[in-house]
Amino acid sequence: MERLAFKMTLLPGCAAAYKKRHEEIWPEISALLKTAGVSDYSIYLDVQTDTLFATMKIADRRMLDALADEKVMRQWWNYMSDMVLSNADGIPVLTNLTELFHLS
């Protein structure tokens, strides 16, 4: 199991709607993430900078990378693109973070 962390940029004024959409996450997205080996997935917000900080555990990085080819994942990203900084192809702009310390 590998732990990952990354950050994204939430567009100003979208925190409440972003939270609501995730409270109502599509069952197909939850199932797809679990099937891809994603677990212990959390997203946090730094309200001062509108930076989203996410952590997750993954079973296999190749399975995580393959999510970009899934139609429902693309639909979810499109649905969220009015709230987060996204690339031209609709995939959210992610900045991977390097772990410097972990206490288990």
Secondary structure, 3 states (H helix, E strand, C coil): CEEEEEEEEECCCCHHHHHHHHHCCCHHHHHHHHHCCEEEEEEEEECCCCEEEEEEEECCHHHHHHHHHCHHHHHHHHHHCCCECECCCCCECCEECCCCCCCC
